[in-house]
Amino acid sequence: MKILAFGKIVELLGKTELELDNMPNTDILLGFLQQQYPELKNMKFSLAVNKKQVTGNTEIPQGAEVALLPPFSGG
């Protein structure tokens, strides 16, 4: 699966994209990312799976694109 990062999350990860395997749901993905990048635990962000924002634990289909979205502001 492809992980896309935006905003301050890019600064934290040091890259705009990651490639990961064997992440069947968003809880497992978040656990892995927070283990690799502990600073993520203190950041507020949302997830989108295949361009649809998700809440709670969501299944991630094989070959999906997951976006890490920081809070948006604007008007």
DOLOGU-698390 format. One line per field, with one value per atom (N, C-alpha, C): residue in one letter; x, y, z; atom name. Coordinates in Angstrom, 1 decimal, decimal comma. Layout:
% DOLOGU-698390
resn A  ...
east X  ...
north Y  ...
up Z  ...
name CA  ...
% end
This chain:
% DOLOGU-698390
resn M  M  M  K  K  K  I  I  I  L  L  L  A  A  A  F  F  F  G  G  G  K  K  K  I  I  I  V  V  V  E  E  E  L  L  L  L  L  L  G  G  G  K  K  K  T  T  T  E  E  E  L  L  L  E  E  E  L  L  L  D  D  D  N  N  N  M  M  M  P  P  P  N  N  N  T  T  T  D  D  D  I  I  I  L  L  L  L  L  L  G  G  G  F  F  F  L  L  L  Q  Q  Q  Q  Q  Q  Q  Q  Q  Y  Y  Y  P  P  P  E  E  E  L  L  L  K  K  K  N  N  N  M  M  M  K  K  K  F  F  F  S  S  S  L  L  L  A  A  A  V  V  V  N  N  N  K  K  K  K  K  K  Q  Q  Q  V  V  V  T  T  T  G  G  G  N  N  N  T  T  T  E  E  E  I  I  I  P  P  P  Q  Q  Q  G  G  G  A  A  A  E  E  E  V  V  V  A  A  A  L  L  L  L  L  L  P  P  P  P  P  P  F  F  F  S  S  S  G  G  G  G  G  G
east 0,8  0,0  0,9  0,3  1,1  0,5  1,4  1,0  1,5  0,5  0,8  0,7  1,8  1,8  1,6  1,0  0,8  1,1  1,4  1,6  2,8  2,6  3,6  4,0  3,1  3,4  4,6  4,7  5,8  7,1  7,1  8,3  8,7  7,8  8,0  8,6  8,0  8,4  9,7  9,9  11,0  10,8  9,6  9,2  7,7  7,3  5,9  5,2  6,0  5,3  6,1  5,3  5,9  5,2  5,9  5,3  5,3  4,2  4,1  3,3  3,5  2,8  2,2  1,2  0,5  0,0  -0,8  -1,5  -3,0  -3,6  -5,0  -6,0  -5,7  -6,7  -6,0  -6,7  -6,1  -5,5  -6,1  -5,5  -4,1  -3,9  -2,6  -1,6  -2,1  -1,3  -0,8  -1,8  -1,4  -0,5  -0,7  0,3  1,7  1,8  3,1  3,7  3,0  3,5  3,9  3,1  3,5  4,7  4,9  6,1  7,3  7,2  8,3  8,6  7,5  7,6  6,8  7,5  6,7  6,1  6,6  6,1  4,7  4,3  2,9  1,9  2,3  1,3  0,8  1,6  1,2  0,6  0,4  -0,2  -1,6  -2,4  -3,8  -3,8  -4,3  -4,5  -5,6  -6,0  -7,1  -6,5  -7,2  -6,8  -7,9  -7,4  -8,3  -7,8  -8,7  -8,4  -9,0  -8,1  -8,6  -9,5  -9,0  -9,6  -10,9  -11,2  -12,4  -11,9  -12,3  -11,9  -12,6  -11,8  -12,4  -12,2  -13,1  -13,0  -13,1  -12,4  -12,4  -11,6  -11,6  -10,8  -11,5  -10,8  -11,3  -10,4  -11,0  -10,2  -9,5  -8,3  -7,5  -7,4  -8,0  -7,9  -6,5  -6,1  -4,8  -4,6  -3,4  -3,0  -3,6  -4,2  -4,9  -3,9  -4,4  -3,7  -4,3  -3,4  -3,8  -3,1  -3,9  -3,4  -3,5  -2,4  -2,3  -2,5  -3,7  -4,1  -4,1  -3,3  -3,2  -4,5  -4,8  -6,0  -5,9  -7,0  -7,1  -7,7  -7,2  -7,9  -8,1  -9,0  -9,3  -10,7  -11,1  -12,4  -13,0
north -1,2  0,0  1,2  2,3  3,6  4,5  5,1  6,0  7,4  8,3  9,7  10,6  11,4  12,4  13,8  14,6  16,0  16,9  18,2  19,2  18,9  19,1  18,9  17,4  16,5  15,1  14,8  15,5  15,3  15,6  16,8  17,2  16,1  15,5  14,5  13,2  12,8  11,5  11,7  12,9  13,2  12,8  12,5  12,1  12,3  12,3  12,5  11,2  10,1  8,8  7,7  6,7  5,4  4,3  3,1  1,9  0,9  0,3  -0,7  -1,9  -3,0  -4,2  -4,7  -5,6  -6,3  -5,4  -4,4  -3,5  -3,7  -4,6  -5,0  -3,9  -3,1  -2,1  -0,9  0,2  1,5  1,4  0,6  0,5  0,0  -1,1  -1,7  -0,7  -0,1  0,9  2,0  2,6  3,7  3,2  2,0  1,5  1,4  0,9  0,8  2,1  3,1  4,4  5,1  5,0  5,6  4,9  3,7  3,0  3,5  3,7  4,1  5,6  6,4  7,8  8,3  8,1  8,4  9,8  10,8  12,1  12,2  11,2  11,1  11,0  10,4  10,3  11,6  12,7  14,0  14,9  14,3  15,1  14,7  15,7  15,4  15,3  14,2  14,1  13,1  13,1  12,1  11,2  10,2  9,2  9,2  9,0  8,8  7,5  6,6  5,3  5,4  5,4  5,5  6,7  7,9  9,2  9,4  8,5  8,7  8,7  9,9  10,0  9,0  8,4  7,4  7,7  7,2  7,3  5,9  5,7  4,4  3,4  2,2  1,2  0,8  0,9  0,6  -0,4  -1,3  -2,3  -1,5  -1,9  -1,3  -2,4  -2,2  -3,1  -3,3  -4,4  -4,7  -3,6  -3,0  -2,0  -0,7  -0,4  0,9  2,0  3,2  4,4  5,1  5,3  5,9  7,2  8,3  9,6  10,0  10,6  11,1  12,6  13,1  14,4  15,3  16,3  17,2  18,0  18,6  19,5  20,6  20,9  21,9  23,1  24,3  25,5  26,4  27,3  28,1  28,6  29,3  29,8  30,2
up 0,0  0,0  0,0  -0,5  -0,5  0,5  1,3  2,4  1,9  1,8  1,4  2,6  2,8  3,9  3,4  4,3  3,9  5,1  4,8  5,8  6,7  8,0  9,0  9,1  8,7  8,8  7,8  6,7  5,8  6,5  7,2  8,0  9,0  9,6  10,7  10,0  8,9  8,3  7,5  7,0  6,2  4,7  4,4  3,0  2,8  1,5  1,2  1,0  0,8  0,5  1,3  1,7  2,2  1,5  1,4  0,8  2,0  2,3  3,4  2,9  3,6  3,3  4,6  4,4  5,5  6,6  6,2  7,2  6,9  7,5  7,2  7,6  8,6  9,1  9,6  9,8  10,2  11,6  12,5  13,9  13,8  13,1  12,9  12,2  11,2  10,5  11,5  12,2  13,2  14,2  14,7  15,7  15,2  13,9  13,3  13,1  12,6  12,3  13,6  14,7  15,9  16,6  16,3  16,8  16,0  14,7  13,9  14,1  14,3  14,4  15,6  16,8  18,1  18,2  17,4  17,5  16,9  16,1  15,6  16,7  17,8  19,0  19,4  19,3  19,8  18,7  17,5  16,4  16,2  15,8  15,4  13,9  13,4  11,9  11,7  10,5  10,1  8,9  8,7  7,6  6,5  5,3  4,2  3,5  3,2  2,5  1,1  0,1  -1,3  -1,5  -0,9  -1,1  -0,3  0,6  1,5  2,9  3,6  5,0  5,8  6,8  7,6  9,1  9,9  11,4  12,0  13,1  13,7  13,0  13,4  12,7  11,4  10,3  9,0  8,3  7,6  6,8  5,6  5,4  4,3  3,2  2,0  0,9  0,4  -0,2  -0,8  -1,8  -1,8  -2,8  -2,7  -1,5  -1,2  -1,1  -1,2  -1,0  0,3  1,3  2,5  2,7  3,0  3,2  4,7  5,2  6,5  6,4  6,9  6,6  7,9  8,0  9,1  9,1  10,3  10,3  9,3  8,6  7,6  8,2  7,7  8,2  6,9  7,0  5,9  6,0  4,9  5,0  3,7
name N  CA  C  N  CA  C  N  CA  C  N  CA  C  N  CA  C  N  CA  C  N  CA  C  N  CA  C  N  CA  C  N  CA  C  N  CA  C  N  CA  C  N  CA  C  N  CA  C  N  CA  C  N  CA  C  N  CA  C  N  CA  C  N  CA  C  N  CA  C  N  CA  C  N  CA  C  N  CA  C  N  CA  C  N  CA  C  N  CA  C  N  CA  C  N  CA  C  N  CA  C  N  CA  C  N  CA  C  N  CA  C  N  CA  C  N  CA  C  N  CA  C  N  CA  C  N  CA  C  N  CA  C  N  CA  C  N  CA  C  N  CA  C  N  CA  C  N  CA  C  N  CA  C  N  CA  C  N  CA  C  N  CA  C  N  CA  C  N  CA  C  N  CA  C  N  CA  C  N  CA  C  N  CA  C  N  CA  C  N  CA  C  N  CA  C  N  CA  C  N  CA  C  N  CA  C  N  CA  C  N  CA  C  N  CA  C  N  CA  C  N  CA  C  N  CA  C  N  CA  C  N  CA  C  N  CA  C  N  CA  C  N  CA  C  N  CA  C  N  CA  C  N  CA  C  N  CA  C  N  CA  C
% end
